[in-house]
Structure formats: structure tokens, C-alpha cells
Amino acid sequence: MIIEPRMRGFICLTAHPEGCAQSVKNQIEFIRSKGPIEGAKKVLVIGASTGFGLASRITSAFGSGAGTIGVFFEKPPAEGKTATPGWYNSAAFEKEAHKAGLYAKSINGDAFSNEVKQQAIDLIKADLGQVDMVIYSLASPVRLHPVTGVLHRSVLKPIGQTFSNKTVDFHTGVVSQVSIDPANQEDIDNTVVVMGGEDWKMWMDALKDAGVLANGATTIAYSYIGPEVTEAVYRKGTIGRAKDDLEATAFKITDSLKSLNGKAYVSVNKALVTQASSAIPVIPLYISLLYRTMKEAGVHEGCIEQIQRLFSERLYKGEEVPTDESGRIRIDDWEMRDDIQAKVKELWAKATSENLSEIGDLEGYKQDFLNLFGFGFKNVDYKADTSEMVLIDSIKG
């Protein structure tokens, strides 16, 4: 079939298998170009199919030669219907890993469930024995709690008062005002249950109890802080409460891993175009202005560049991992530089529909968004007939 992007609001309903494969190959090529990293050799990635999780799996495999198990919840293809991009990403990753002689297997299912945790434990026991790194990079809007059976939904809302500011429809470039009503306590509680640290700790407890964590095992989860202009809807909003909980959980996990000489970290990463961030009001406009500023300063990074730097210059540099006063690794350091933020703030004040294409990087934003779904890569023939029926080697059944 000829596969083209079909948009509905902030999501794309189609994905291109060859484009997703090209995206994975590009990331692998980048990691190989940067040289080896003396990192973990047996890695479990929870949330492994897109964004930072996929970049972490690629960096572990092709930077450190690690065997990897990836856990994700993606929709496989059906005749005449494409899979989700994470499915195609994972199929391409496994193919390239096996070609390079690397162990790679995947589990497709609800990572919040006890069943998927057990599947991962069984696979580790059967194939790897133990893992020395666990990456937690789930980005789901809903969570069916494995103990209570309650379905919780996260929300993107400010806390305390209505939030009003500029935003942009990145499809059209129209800058407008947006207002978001404040969350109630139930909204806050639900968002923390979905996006906080409880499930991360459940994973680590289950892995430890099963004896599949190696001595000295490390685990890392990803967070975001961001600038003043986004804090009302992000860091001081419902998501921020969840991130506070996630970051506090790192200390609890570290305590529980003391008997294994293990450690848990939270890495605060840079703002990037993801399916999730595209749906958050204000963020697309901020990213558009940030991209322009960081590209001009020569310090722009995508997911793979961020994770390569995290692994090579923070986690596995051969010295104590540097953290801030709250115990977090800061790989958002270039984004939060005073000169970068001052410039973004200046541009924000004057951003309009008429001038955004000049002062921002809306084209870069659109390009990155299309790339998420396998579209917009120069060396892919999008007019060619393409099979949507791509399988993942390790989960064909």
C-alpha cells in the first residue's frame, strides 16, 4: 500500500515502516560514530519503542554492546492498517541488533500489569540470568492499577488557578491564546498514579525479589523541569506533581537496592518533540523558539544525542555520577543555560502568527513530528508500494 501521513489533531494515524526503520538506522549510525561506551551489558528497557526509551535501547546496544529486552505497548499492523510507529521502530531495532550479533527480544503488553512484569522476569531468567541496567521510560496517559483494578487517567492542567498564555497550532503556525482550567484534587491524584514513581518501584521490587538484578545494578527514569514560561502548566501543574513523585521514588529505590550496591537515578532531559509534548498547550511554541535558539548556538540535541551524552558523560564516565542539589542528573543543562533562556524569553514576548516562521523553528518542529511516525526522511521513497505487515522477530507469536 502507499502510506501517507493522516493527521487528527495532535496525532498521526499512520506510520511508515521503512521511514521508522530509517529513523532507527540513523540513530544507530550516530551512536556508532561516537565510539564505544563502557556501559551496562544486560539491559531492560521499560517503554522501549519511541523517544528516550528507544534512544536508550539503541545507545545500550550499539554503544555498549548490550543485550536488551524491550517492553512496550504498541499496536501491530493489520491488513490495510499500519502499526503504531513504536512497533515498526522495535522491528527495525531487533533486525539491526541481530544483524550486529546482539541479543534483543521484546515484550508487547501493558507494562503496568503484573503479567508483563512476570513475562520480563521469566525472559531475563531464561536468556540473560540478570540485568545490570533498568531504564524506565513509560509515557502513557492511562494506567490500570494492578492491585485495585481502577483505571486512572492523567490530565494536563495547572494547579490553583486558570492558566492563560500563548500557544501555537504547529500544523498551521497560528499563534493564539489558550486558557486551561485548574485541576481538582482527583485530577492531581490520578496523574500522580499514572505518571509518578509507583510503577517504577513496583518493577524494581519485582525484579529484585525475583533475583534478576545484578550486583551494582543501576536504574534510571526520565523527567523534565523546563523554564518559567511553561511551569504553570507543566512543572507546577499536575504533570509536575507526578514528576515530583517520580523523583522522590528514586531515593526509595536506592534504599531498597543497597543490599545489591545498586542505585536509582532520575535524569532531567531537554524539551523535545514527542507525541506527548505536542498535546501540551504552550510547549510546541516554546520548543519552536528553543530549537531556533539552540541551533543558532550550536547546542541543539535530539533524543539520541541527549541519551548518548547522558551515558558517555554522566552515567559511564568512570567517576561519580554528577547530580544537582536534589540528586538529579541534569542533561537539560544546555537548554537551561542563562543565555539560551534569555533569548527564548525575548522571542516569546514578540511571537505572533505572522513572525513565528522567522523567529522560531516551526519547520524543524514539523519535521521532527513527521519523523516520529516515519515520514519526512529524504532517502525513503514514499510513493513506493510498501508492506504494512512488518513483524517483530521475537514476538511473532
C-alpha positions in Angstrom: 0.0 0.0 0.0 1.0 3.6 -0.4 1.3 5.0 3.1 0.8 8.7 3.7 0.5 10.7 6.9 -3.1 11.1 8.1 -3.4 13.7 10.9 -6.1 14.1 13.5 -5.3 17.0 15.8 -2.0 16.3 17.6 -1.6 12.7 16.4 -0.8 11.0 13.2 -3.0 8.0 12.5 -0.5 6.2 10.2 3.2 5.2 10.4 5.6 4.3 7.6 7.6 1.1 8.3 10.5 2.0 6.1 10.7 5.5 7.4 10.7 4.2 11.0 13.5 1.8 10.0 15.4 4.7 8.5 15.0 6.7 11.8 16.4 3.7 13.8 19.3 3.3 11.4 20.1 7.0 11.6 20.2 6.7 15.4 22.4 3.6 15.3 24.8 5.3 12.9 25.1 8.3 15.2 25.9 6.1 18.2 28.5 4.1 16.3 30.1 7.4 15.1 30.6 8.5 18.7 32.6 5.4 19.8 32.1 2.8 22.4 30.7 3.4 25.9 31.8 1.2 28.8 28.2 0.8 30.0 25.8 -2.0 31.1 25.8 -5.2 29.2 22.4 -6.6 30.0 19.7 -4.0 29.9 15.9 -4.0 30.4 14.1 -1.0 28.8 10.6 -0.4 30.0 9.0 1.9 27.4 11.4 0.9 24.7 9.7 1.8 21.4 9.9 5.5 21.0 11.6 8.7 22.2 14.1 8.5 25.1 13.3 4.8 25.8 14.2 3.8 22.2 17.3 6.0 22.2 18.3 4.3 25.5 18.0 0.9 23.9 19.9 1.9 20.8 22.7 3.5 22.9 23.0 0.5 25.2 23.1 -2.0 22.3 25.2 -0.1 19.8 27.3 2.0 22.2 28.0 -0.7 24.9 27.3 -3.9 23.0 24.5 -4.7 25.4 21.9 -7.4 25.1 18.5 -5.8 25.6 14.9 -6.7 26.4 12.4 -4.0 25.4 8.9 -3.7 26.9 6.3 -1.6 25.2 2.6 -1.5 24.4 2.1 -1.0 20.6 -0.5 -1.8 18.0 0.7 -4.4 15.5 -0.3 -4.0 11.8 -3.4 -5.4 10.2 -4.1 -5.8 6.5 -4.7 -2.3 5.2 -3.8 -0.7 8.5 -0.4 0.4 9.7 1.0 -0.4 13.1 1.9 2.3 15.5 5.4 3.8 14.9 6.8 2.1 18.1 6.0 -1.3 16.6 8.0 -0.5 13.4 10.8 1.1 15.4 11.1 -2.0 17.5 11.0 -4.4 14.5 13.8 -2.3 12.9 15.8 -2.3 16.1 15.6 -6.0 16.5 16.6 -6.6 12.9 19.7 -4.3 13.2 20.7 -5.7 16.6 20.5 -9.3 15.3 22.5 -8.3 12.2 25.2 -7.0 14.6 25.2 -10.2 16.6 23.4 -8.6 19.6 20.8 -10.2 21.8 17.4 -8.4 21.5 14.0 -9.6 22.4 10.8 -7.7 23.1 7.5 -7.9 25.1 4.4 -6.2 23.8 1.9 -5.6 26.6 0.8 -3.4 29.4 3.9 -2.6 31.4 1.7 -1.6 34.4 0.4 -5.1 34.7 1.7 -7.9 37.0 1.6 -10.3 34.0 4.0 -8.3 31.9 6.4 -7.8 34.8 6.4 -11.6 35.2 7.0 -12.1 31.5 10.0 -9.9 31.7 11.3 -11.7 34.8 10.9 -15.1 33.1 12.7 -13.9 29.9 15.6 -12.4 31.9 15.9 -15.7 33.8 15.8 -17.8 30.7 18.1 -15.7 28.5 20.2 -13.2 30.5 20.2 -14.5 34.0 20.3 -11.0 35.5 20.3 -7.4 34.2 22.7 -4.6 35.3 20.6 -1.7 34.0 16.9 -1.0 34.1 15.6 2.0 32.1 12.1 3.2 33.0 10.7 5.4 30.2 6.9 4.9 30.2 4.8 7.6 28.7 1.1 6.5 29.0 -1.9 8.7 29.6 -3.8 5.9 31.4 -2.9 3.2 33.9 -5.0 0.2 35.0 -3.8 -0.3 38.6 -2.7 -3.9 39.0 -3.8 -4.0 42.7 -7.0 -2.0 42.8 -8.2 -2.7 39.3 -9.0 1.1 38.9 -8.4 2.8 35.6 -6.6 6.1 36.2 -6.3 8.9 33.6 -3.7 11.6 33.7 -4.6 15.2 32.9 -2.6 18.3 31.7 -3.8 21.0 34.0 -2.5 23.8 36.1 -3.0 23.8 39.9 -4.6 26.6 41.9 -5.8 28.9 39.1 -6.7 29.1 35.5 -3.6 29.3 33.2 -3.6 31.6 30.2 -0.8 32.2 27.7 0.3 31.8 24.1 0.3 28.6 22.2 0.7 27.5 18.6 -1.1 25.1 16.3 2.1 23.7 14.8 0.2 22.4 11.7 -0.9 25.9 10.7 1.5 28.2 12.5 -1.4 30.1 14.1 -0.3 31.6 17.5 -3.3 32.1 19.8 -4.2 32.5 23.5 -5.1 29.4 25.4 -6.8 29.1 28.8 -6.8 25.9 30.9 -9.0 25.5 34.0 -7.2 24.3 37.2 -7.2 20.7 38.3 -9.1 19.4 41.2 -7.6 17.0 43.8 -8.9 13.9 41.9 -7.1 15.1 38.7 -3.9 15.6 40.6 -4.1 12.2 42.4 -4.9 10.3 39.1 -2.0 12.0 37.3 0.4 11.0 40.1 -0.8 7.4 40.0 -0.3 7.2 36.2 2.9 9.2 35.7 4.5 9.1 39.2 7.0 6.7 40.6 4.8 3.9 42.0 5.0 1.6 39.0 8.8 2.2 38.6 9.2 1.0 42.2 6.9 -2.0 41.6 9.1 -3.0 38.7 12.3 -2.7 40.7 10.8 -4.6 43.7 9.6 -7.4 41.5 12.9 -7.7 39.7 14.9 -7.7 43.0 12.6 -10.2 44.7 13.0 -12.5 41.6 16.8 -12.3 41.9 17.2 -10.9 38.4 19.1 -7.7 39.3 22.9 -8.0 39.1 25.1 -6.7 41.9 25.6 -3.0 41.3 22.6 -2.7 39.1 21.5 0.8 38.1 18.1 2.1 37.2 17.2 5.4 35.6 13.9 7.2 34.9 13.4 10.4 32.8 11.9 13.7 33.9 11.6 17.3 32.8 11.7 20.7 34.6 11.6 23.4 31.9 11.5 27.2 32.0 9.3 29.7 33.8 7.1 30.2 30.8 5.9 26.6 30.9 6.0 25.9 34.6 2.3 26.7 35.4 1.0 24.0 33.0 4.0 21.7 33.4 6.3 21.7 36.4 3.8 23.4 38.8 0.9 21.6 37.2 -0.5 18.1 37.5 2.4 16.6 35.5 4.9 18.4 37.8 3.3 16.7 40.8 3.8 13.3 39.1 7.4 14.2 38.3 8.0 15.2 41.9 6.7 11.8 42.9 8.9 10.1 40.3 12.0 11.9 41.6 11.3 11.2 45.2 10.9 7.5 44.3 14.5 7.3 43.1 15.6 7.7 46.7 13.2 4.9 47.9 14.5 2.6 45.2 18.2 3.4 46.0 17.4 2.5 49.6 15.9 -0.8 48.5 18.9 -1.6 46.3 21.5 -1.0 49.0 21.9 -4.8 49.6 22.9 -5.1 45.9 25.1 -1.9 45.8 22.6 -0.6 43.3 21.5 3.0 42.6 18.4 4.7 41.1 18.7 8.0 39.2 16.4 10.5 37.6 17.7 12.3 34.5 16.2 15.6 33.8 16.2 15.8 30.0 15.7 18.5 27.4 12.4 19.6 25.8 11.8 17.6 22.6 9.1 16.9 20.1 7.2 13.8 21.2 3.6 12.6 20.7 3.0 13.6 24.4 4.6 17.0 24.3 2.8 18.0 21.1 -0.5 17.7 23.0 0.5 20.1 25.8 -0.5 23.7 25.2 2.3 26.2 25.2 5.0 23.5 24.8 5.0 23.5 20.9 5.6 27.2 20.8 8.3 27.0 23.5 10.0 24.2 21.6 9.8 26.1 18.3 11.6 29.1 19.8 14.0 26.9 21.8 15.0 24.9 18.7 15.8 28.1 16.8 17.9 29.4 19.7 19.8 26.2 20.4 20.5 25.5 16.7 21.9 29.0 16.3 24.1 28.5 19.4 25.2 25.0 18.1 23.9 23.1 21.1 20.7 21.6 19.8 20.2 17.9 20.6 17.5 15.3 19.7 16.7 12.2 21.8 19.6 10.1 20.6 22.2 12.9 21.2 20.8 13.5 24.7 21.0 9.9 25.7 24.4 9.4 24.2 25.7 12.3 26.2 23.9 11.0 29.3 25.5 7.6 29.0 29.0 8.7 28.0 29.4 11.9 30.1 27.3 11.2 33.1 26.4 7.5 33.9 29.5 5.8 32.5 32.3 8.3 32.6 34.2 6.2 35.2 33.7 8.6 38.0 31.0 9.6 40.5 27.8 10.5 38.6 27.2 14.3 39.0 23.8 15.3 40.3 22.2 18.6 41.4 21.1 19.5 44.9 18.0 17.3 44.5 20.0 14.3 43.4 19.0 14.5 39.8 21.3 14.2 36.7 20.9 17.3 34.6 21.2 16.7 30.9 19.0 19.7 30.3 22.0 21.8 31.1 22.3 23.3 27.6 18.6 24.1 27.3 18.6 25.9 30.7 21.7 28.0 30.1 21.1 31.6 31.0 21.8 32.9 27.5 19.5 30.3 25.9 16.6 31.0 28.2 17.1 34.8 28.0 16.8 34.6 24.2 13.8 32.4 24.3 12.1 34.7 26.7 12.8 37.7 24.4 11.4 35.8 21.4 8.3 34.6 23.4 7.3 38.2 24.1 7.1 39.1 20.4 5.9 35.8 18.9 2.9 36.1 16.6 1.4 34.1 13.7 3.0 36.5 11.3 6.6 36.3 12.5 6.9 32.8 14.0 8.3 31.3 10.9 11.1 33.9 11.1 11.9 33.9 14.8 11.1 30.3 15.6 11.8 26.9 14.1 8.3 25.7 13.2 9.6 23.8 10.2 12.0 22.0 12.4 9.2 21.1 14.8 7.0 19.8 12.0 9.9 17.8 10.6 10.6 16.2 13.9 6.9 15.5 14.4 6.7 13.8 11.0 9.8 11.8 11.7 8.2 10.3 14.8 5.8 8.4 12.5 8.4 7.5 9.9 7.7 10.4 7.5 9.9 13.1 6.1 13.1 11.1 5.6 15.0 12.1 2.4 16.1 8.7 1.3 12.8 6.9 1.7 10.5 6.6 -1.4 7.1 7.5 0.0 5.5 6.9 -3.4 6.5 3.3 -3.5 4.2 0.4 -2.6 5.1 -0.6 0.9 4.0 -3.6 3.0 2.4 -2.6 6.3 2.7 -6.2 7.6 6.1 -5.9 9.3 6.6 -8.4 12.2 8.9 -8.2 15.2 11.1 -11.3 15.2 10.9 -12.1 18.9 7.2 -11.7 19.3 5.8 -13.2 16.0 3.5 -15.5 18.0 
